Amino acid sequence: MKYKLPYALFGNGPRPTHPMIKNRLESMNTFFCVDGGADKLITMGYTPDVILGDLDSMEKKKSLYNCKIVSLEDQSKNDLEKSISWCVNQGIDELELFGFSYGRDDHHLANLFIMKDFSDKMKMKMYTDRSLVLCINKHSTFPSKVNQTVSIFTFNKKTTITTTGLKYTLKNSPLTSPSQGISNVATESSFSVHPTDWTLIIINHM
């Protein structure tokens, strides 16, 4: 089966409510759903194309979903990690994540690290009701609005960052503390970040 871009991976968190995210969902052509995320997606008026995971939180019998269902049994990994790995094996190299930032803090943190670990295999964006999260390791430019909040986090203290279009400029500089990159502010209609290693960019919705 050939899947059509753009691809969404929809999790079992609360249904998105931010208008920007709801508009973005309307642009998706393929919905991969993680377990009970399929039921959340259906309540929003969309149809899953594939359901992935250990399938323990689905609300209905498998035969009632009328889509492909893939059981991923490895209990040493969570459903997001298994689902992204399955997508990689299908040759998918772009994925937009919805519904993976809610609930327990340890789950959210694990999901951010999973996103980082797979970012060398595919391009990913994570949408939450508060922000857009991206993981990059090369010069990247992002659209923005003036006064939009942007935060930057590195995984390695030796990583250096150069930015343009942000109020607090970095020029080939490391982040000297975990909080240094928090709450920067966009000053133009776009900004750029050039890191020397993997870096998280969090762009708050306005």
N, C-alpha and C positions, 0 to 999 in steps of 0.2 A: 504494500500500500504506500502510495506516495503522499507525503504530507506537504501542506502548503504554508509558506511564510505569510505573516509572522506567527511564531509558535508561542503559546502560553503554557506554563506549568502552574497549575492551580492547586493550592494546598487546602488543608482542612481548618484554617483559621477562620475568624469571623469574616463575613462577606464585606468586601470593600465598600466604603460609603463616600469617599472623596470624589467630587465630580471629575477631576482629571483622570483618576484611575478608571472610573466607570466609562469614560470616553475612550480610554486606551483599550479597554476590553472589547469595545465595539469594533476595533480595528483588527482583532485577532482572527486568523483564519483556521488555526488548529489549536484544540484544547487537549493537552495531556493533563489528566487529573490524578492527584495523589490520594488514593483511598477515598475517604469520606468527602474530600474536596469535590468529588463529582456531584454529590447531593447539593452542596452549597452552590455550585455552578448552575445546576438545573433550576434552583429557586430564583436565580438571576435571569433566567430566560435563555440560557445557552445550552448547547448539547455537547457532551464530552465526545472526543474522538477516540481516546484511549484512556483506560483507568489502570494505574500502576500502584504497586505497594503490596503490603501483606494482607490487604483487603479485610481487615478486622473491624473497620468502622463504617462500612457501607450500610445504608439503611434499608436497601431492598435486595431481593434475590438478583443474582448476577444476570439472569436471563432477561430481566426487565430494563436493563440499561441500553440495550440495542447498540452496543459499541464493542470494540476490542478490549479485552481485559487481560492484563499480564500480571501474574502472581510473582512477586519478588520476595523470596523467603528469608534471605540472610538477616538473622536477628542481631548480628554484630554492627549493623548499620541502620540509620534511620531511613524513613521512606523518601526523604528528599535526596539523600546521597544515592540510594539505590535507583531512584527515578532519573536523576541526572546522568548516572552511569549508563542506564539503559538508553537514554537519548543520545549520548555520545556514541554508543555502539550502533545506533541507527544512522550515523553520519550527520546528525544534527549539530550545527555549529553556532546557532543563535537561539537564545531562550530568554523569555521574560517571565519572571517569577511573581506570583500573586498569592497572598494568604500564608506566608511563612514567617511573619514577624510578630505574631500575637501569642498570648499564653505565657508559658514559663520562660523566665529569662535565660535559663541554661539552654533551652531549645533554640531560642533566637540566636544566642551567641554561637552555638554549634552550627547553625545554618549559615551564619556569616563566614565561618571558617571553611565550611563545605563549599560555599560560593568561591572563596579564594582558591581552594585546592583544584577546582575544575576550570578556573579562568584561563589556564594555559591551553585548554582543549576546546573551549567555546566562549563566545561573547555572551555575557549575561547582564541583565538588569533586574533588580529586585524592587518592586513597588510596595510601599506600605501606605497607610492612610495619612502618614506624616511626611514621608520623604521618598526620594528615589536613591537607591544604593547601587554603586558600581564599584568594580574592582579592576584596577588598571596597572600596567607596568611599563607604559610608554606614553609619550606626549599625546594628550587627548584634549579636545575642545568640546565644551558643553554649552547649549543655549541656556540663558538665564534672564532674570528680570532684575532691574536695579533694586538693591536692598534685600535680595533673596539670600537667605542664610545657607552657607556652604561649610561643611566640616571635613577635615582631612585626617586620616589615621594611617600610620604605617605599621607594618608587622615587624620591622627590623630597625633598630635605632640608628644603623649606619645608612639607611635610605636617605637620600637628599632630594629636595623638592624645589622646583622652580615654577612660579605661577605668574599669570597675567590676568587682568580683569577682576582682581580681588582687592579689597581695601587693605588687607594686611599682606604685603607682598613677601614671597619667599624667593630667594635667588641662590640656587644650588646649596640649600641649607637643610640640615636635619631638623626634625621636630625634637626639641630638647626635653619635652615632657609629654605625657599622654594627652594632656589638656590643651597644649599649645595650638593644635589645629582646629579646635572647636570654635564654632560661631564666627567664622570669617563671613564677609559680606560681598556679594557681587556688585560691581560698580558699572557694568556695561551689559549689553545684550548677549554676551557670551564671555566665558572665562576659560582659561587653559591651565592644565596641570601637567608638569613633566617630571615624573618620578624616576629614580634609578632602580626601583624594585617594587614589588606589589604593594599597592596602596588602596585604601578604601576612600571613596568619595561619597558623601551624603549630602544631597541637595534637598533642602526642605521645600515642601509645597508652599505656595502663597495663596 
